[in-house]
Amino acid sequence: MSIVTTAASNRRLRTDAMPISITDRLRNYRELTKPRIVTMVLVTTGVGFLSGCRGSIDPAVFLATMFGTAAFAASASVLNQTIEWRRDARMRRTADRPIPGGRTTVAESVVFGSSLLFAGSVLLLAFVPVNAFWCAIATWVLYLAAYTPLKPISSINTVVGAIPGALPPVIGWAGATGSVGREAVALFLILFLWQFPHFLAIAWLHRRDYRRGGYRMITHRDTSGWVTSLQSLAYASVLLPASILPFRLGMAGSLYLVLALALSLHYWVRCFEFVRHRDDRSARRMLYASLYYLPLVYLFLILNPLPA
């Protein structure tokens, strides 16, 4: 039995079953928001805010920035799944998400996602400098109106998707300072460049599943892995000098400089290994390196700031 048939059967069985409890409904809503992605958005937004405020935190503005941005990110995730649920049903990784799994409906998800968007907009407009709101809107629109439609059409979707993916620290910086300066651009560049080896590793490891879902990833035609691995290495190479920008701009001290360079070099080595071997093991090692690179770089940025 195919994944699509199984997902459709699940939808019929669960539709015919007894109404779900409030607890199960809330659990489905939580799953729709993609909590791990929202958590990452919160971390990167928080780094942007803390870097911008330089120790002088307005608690109300900080909390509104964090909760408002989280609501925007959750809204984008929910509405993305309402658009892609048929493709999700074809993939092993996503076939049991709430909509293809029959645990919620498209209409219910649209209402939920729209409510999150409204709540996030109210929080940002009421308590946070308006530039943070416009950055959040740009992130939401790019994710849903540019990245999502491109996924089944062209592998350029990875580049387009990396733009909204790198905007949360800019939202945080704008929330703290009211502006978007070169420091915010530096934070954007680090996150933008970091994403490519990370997501290319995922695209390689799940290349068959993405093909089943009809998504045009770079691995769709790159059966040898040469293009995928060389792109990973190229972005990691640019990340090396980009990672020292906070030091050059006076945002962080020498401890950050040394550790950011060491982490970036380690990341580069893992990407180079993927170029050499182009197999699942080296792709997985590159993915693991990406998972601890970003939290550690951000941690040292926060722990070793320079005074304004």
N, C-alpha and C positions, 0 to 999 in steps of 0.2 A: 504494500500500500504506500502511495507517495506521501510526501510531507504535506502537500496541498490538500489531498483527500483526507488525511488524518486531521488537519486543522479544521477543515470544513465539518467533519464528523463531530469534533469537539464542540464546535459552535452550536450544532444542532442539539447535541446531548445536553449542553449546559443551558441552552435557551429553553428546552423543555423541562428542565429540572425546577425544583422549588426556588423561589426568590432568594438571592444571596443575602447574607446578614450584613449589618452595617460594618462590622469588623472586616469582613471579606471585601466589601466595597472599598473601604478605606485602604486596605492592603493593595487592591488593584490600582487605585488612584496613585498610591505611593510608587508602585512599579512603573506606571506610566511616566512619572516625572524623571526616571533614570537617576536615582539618588546618588550614584557614584559620580556621574557627570556634574550634578548640581554641587556636590561636595568639592570637586576640583574647581568649579567656577567660583565657589565661595573662597577657597584658599587663594586663588590668583587675584580675585577682587580685593581680598583683605591685604595681600602683599602690596597691591597698588595703593590702597588707602593709607596703610601704615608708612609706606615709603614717602607718600606725599605730605602727610601731616607732621612728620618729623617729631613725634612724641607728644604733640598737642592735640589730643583727641577730643572731639565733641561726641559724647556717647550717643546722642539722639541721631546725629548725622551718620555716624558709623553704622549703627544698627539699621537705620532706614536704607543706607546704601547696600548693606549685606542682604537684608530680607527682600528689598526691592529687586536686586539683581538675581537673587535666587528664584524669585517668582517669575522673572523674565526667562531664565534658563529652563525652569520647569515647564513653563508654557510652551516654549519652543520644542521641547522634547515630546510633550503630549501631542501637540498638533502635527509634529513630524510623523508620529506613529499613526495618526488618523489618515495621513496622506499615503503612507507606505505600507499599510497593513496587509494588502494583497501580496506584495513582494516579501514582506516579513514571513508570511505563511509558507513561502517556498523554501526558506532557509532553516537549517537545523538550529542555528544559534538564536533565532527569533520567532520560531513557529508557535511557541507557547506564550508569547506576550499577551497582555490582556485582551486586545481586540481580535487578533487571529485565533487566540485560544478560546474565544467566546465568553470571556468573563465580563466584558463590557461592550458597549456599542460605540459606533463612530459618533453618533449624535451626542451621546453622553460625554464622550471625550472632548468633543468640540466645545461644549459648554464649560467643561472643567478647564480646558486650556485657555479659553477666552477669559474666564474668571480670574485665572492667575495673571494674565496679561493686565487686566484692569487693576488688580490689587497692586502689582508691581509698579504700574504707572502712577497710581495715587501716592504710594510711598515715596517714590523718587521726586515727583513734582512737589509734594508737600514739604519735604524735609531736606532735600539734597540740591546742590547747585544744578541748574538746568542742563549744563553740558553733560553731566552724568546720565541724565535721562536720554539725551539725544544719542549718546554712545550706546546705551542699552537698546534703544529702538533700532539703531543701525545693525547691531548684533542680531537681533531678533529677525529683522527683515532679510538680511543677507543669508541667514541660516535657512529660513523657510522659503524665500522667494528666489534665491539663487542656488545655494548648495543643494537643497533637496531635489529640485527639478532636474539638476544636472547629473545626479548620480546614475540614472539609467541611460544617460546620453553620451557622456564623455568623461574620461579619466581626469580631465581638468578640474573635476569636482573636488579633488583633494586640495588643490591650491586655493580654490574659492572657499572651501569650508574652513581652511586654516585661518582665514581673515576673521570671521566671527569668533573662531576658537581662541584667537589671541587678543580679543578686545576686553575681556573682563578686567585685567589689571589697569587698563586705560579708564574703565568706568570707575574703578576704585580711586585712581589718581585724581580724576575729575571731581569725584565726590569729596575728596579731601581739600583740593586746591581751587576748584571752580574752573580750571583751565586744562588744556591738553598741551603740555610742553614737550621738549625733546626728551626729558626723563621718561615720560609716558611712552614715547616712541621706542626708547631703549627697552622698556619692559615688554612692549608689544613684540619687538623683533626677537627677543629671546624665546618667548612662547611660540611665536609664529614658526621659527626655524626648528625648534625642538619637536614640533608636531610631526614633521615629515618622516624621519626614521621610525618614530613611534607608530604612525598609522600605516606606513608602508610595510612594516613588520607584520601588523595585523592583516593587511591585505594579502600578503604572501602566505601567511599561515592558514588563512581561511579563503584562499583563492577559489577553490571549488564551490564553496558555499555562496560566495558572492556571485559567481557565474550562474549558479542555480537561481539566485534571486533576481538576476537580470541587471545587476549593477556593473557599470563600466569602470572597473578599477584598472590601474596601470598593469596589474598582473594578468589581465584578461588575455592579452596577446603576448605578454613577455614570459613565455614558458621557460626560458633559460634562466631568468632572474637577473640578467645583465642590466637591463634598464632600471629595474626596481632598486637593485643594490647600488648602482652608480649614483642614482638620484639621492639615495639615503646618505651616501658618503659626501656628495656635493653640499647638501644642506648642513651636515655636521661640520664640514670644513668652514662654512660661513658662520656657523654658530660659535666657533672658537673665538674669533675677534669680537663678535657681537656680545659674547658673555662678559667681556671686560668693560663694556660701555658704562654700566653703573659706577665703576671705579673712575673712569675717565671724566664722567659728568659730576663727580663729587657726591654721589649718592651713597657710596660704600667705601670701606677702608681696604688696607692691604691684605688683611686676612681673607676678605671676600675675594680679592683678586687672585690670590694663590689657589684657593679652593675651587673657585669657578673655573680657572684654567685647568686644574687637575681633573675635575669632573668632565669638562668638555673634551679634554684629550682622551679620557677613558671612553667616553661616548663615541668619539671618532674611531678609536681602535675597534670597538665592537662593530661599527659600520664597515670598517675595512675588512674585518673578518667575514662579514656577510658578502662583500664583493668577492673575496677569495673562494668561499665555499658555496654560496648561493643555495643553501639547504635550510630545512626547517630548524635544525639545531642552532645554526648561526643566527637565523632570523629571531628565534626565541631569545637568544642571549642579547641581541640588540634591543628587543622589546623590554627585557628585564632591566637593562641599563637605563632605558628611558624612564622606567617607573621610579627609580630612585634619584635620577639626575635632577629633575625639576624640583621636588620637595627640598633637596639638600641645597641647591643653588638659592632658592627663595629663603630658606632658613638662614643661611649665612648672610644674605642681603639684609635681613631684618636684624640679625644679631650684631652685625658689624657696620652700622650706618655711620655716616659723617654728619655732624651738626649742620643745620642750615646756615 
